[in-house]
Amino acid sequence: MSNLSHEEQLKLIQDLEIEMMADMYNRMSAVCQKKCVPPRYKEADLSKGEAVCLDRCVAKYLEIHDRIGKKLTDVSMQDKETVQKIQAQMQQSPK
């Protein structure tokens, strides 16, 4: 990534975020539809039970996605701090 300009790096990060969000949306849609909407249905509109099920499924999916994102950020920050401590120790130790 170091050969890319700052603008190119930002564009790449934005594209990856969009791709990840689209993937999450597609997975969430498939999982919640499979869980809440029967494969054979008689009406074009969702029933109240199906709508409630979908609302809850989406809310849970988004909550878990948020929790995992926060946990990964915490782990990443801890890893970064550990690497910095090790580098500082290596620089201080006699060669």
C-alpha positions as CSV (number, residue, x, y, z in Angstrom):
1,M,0.0,0.0,0.0
2,S,3.0,2.3,0.4
3,N,3.4,2.7,-3.3
4,L,-0.1,4.2,-3.5
5,S,-0.8,7.9,-3.1
6,H,-2.8,9.0,0.0
7,E,-5.9,9.6,-2.2
8,E,-5.5,6.1,-3.7
9,Q,-5.2,4.6,-0.3
10,L,-8.4,6.4,0.9
11,K,-10.2,5.3,-2.2
12,L,-9.1,1.7,-1.6
13,I,-10.3,1.8,2.0
14,Q,-13.6,3.3,1.0
15,D,-14.1,0.6,-1.7
16,L,-13.3,-2.1,0.9
17,E,-15.8,-0.6,3.4
18,I,-18.5,-0.5,0.8
19,E,-17.8,-4.1,-0.3
20,M,-17.8,-5.3,3.4
21,M,-21.1,-3.5,4.1
22,A,-22.7,-4.9,0.9
23,D,-21.6,-8.4,1.9
24,M,-23.0,-7.9,5.5
25,Y,-26.3,-6.7,4.0
26,N,-26.5,-9.6,1.6
27,R,-25.8,-12.2,4.3
28,M,-28.2,-10.5,6.8
29,S,-30.9,-10.4,4.1
30,A,-30.5,-14.1,3.2
31,V,-30.3,-15.3,6.9
32,C,-33.2,-13.3,8.1
33,Q,-35.4,-14.1,5.1
34,K,-34.7,-17.8,5.5
35,K,-35.4,-17.6,9.2
36,C,-38.5,-15.5,9.1
37,V,-40.2,-15.9,5.7
38,P,-41.5,-19.4,4.7
39,P,-40.5,-20.5,1.2
40,R,-44.2,-20.9,0.3
41,Y,-46.4,-18.0,1.1
42,K,-49.9,-17.1,0.2
43,E,-49.8,-13.3,0.4
44,A,-47.6,-10.8,-1.3
45,D,-47.3,-8.6,1.9
46,L,-45.4,-9.7,5.0
47,S,-47.6,-10.9,7.9
48,K,-47.2,-9.1,11.2
49,G,-45.3,-12.1,12.6
50,E,-42.9,-12.2,9.7
51,A,-42.3,-8.4,10.0
52,V,-41.6,-8.7,13.7
53,C,-39.3,-11.6,13.1
54,L,-37.4,-9.7,10.4
55,D,-37.1,-6.6,12.6
56,R,-35.7,-8.7,15.5
57,C,-33.4,-10.7,13.2
58,V,-32.0,-7.5,11.6
59,A,-31.5,-5.8,15.0
60,K,-29.7,-8.8,16.4
61,Y,-27.5,-9.1,13.3
62,L,-26.5,-5.5,13.4
63,E,-25.9,-5.6,17.2
64,I,-23.6,-8.6,16.8
65,H,-21.8,-7.0,13.8
66,D,-21.2,-3.9,15.9
67,R,-19.9,-5.9,18.9
68,I,-17.6,-7.9,16.7
69,G,-16.3,-4.7,15.1
70,K,-15.6,-3.1,18.5
71,K,-13.9,-6.3,19.8
72,L,-11.7,-6.5,16.6
73,T,-10.7,-2.8,17.1
74,D,-9.8,-3.4,20.7
75,V,-7.7,-6.5,19.8
76,S,-6.0,-4.6,17.0
77,M,-5.1,-1.7,19.3
78,Q,-3.7,-4.1,21.9
79,D,-1.7,-5.8,19.2
80,K,-0.4,-2.4,18.1
81,E,0.6,-1.4,21.6
82,T,2.3,-4.8,22.2
83,V,4.3,-4.4,19.0
84,Q,5.3,-0.9,20.0
85,K,6.5,-2.1,23.5
86,I,8.5,-4.9,21.9
87,Q,10.1,-2.5,19.5
88,A,10.9,0.0,22.3
89,Q,12.5,-2.8,24.3
90,M,14.5,-4.0,21.4
91,Q,15.9,-0.5,20.8
92,Q,16.8,-0.1,24.5
93,S,18.6,-3.4,24.8
94,P,22.3,-3.5,24.1
95,K,23.3,-5.2,20.9
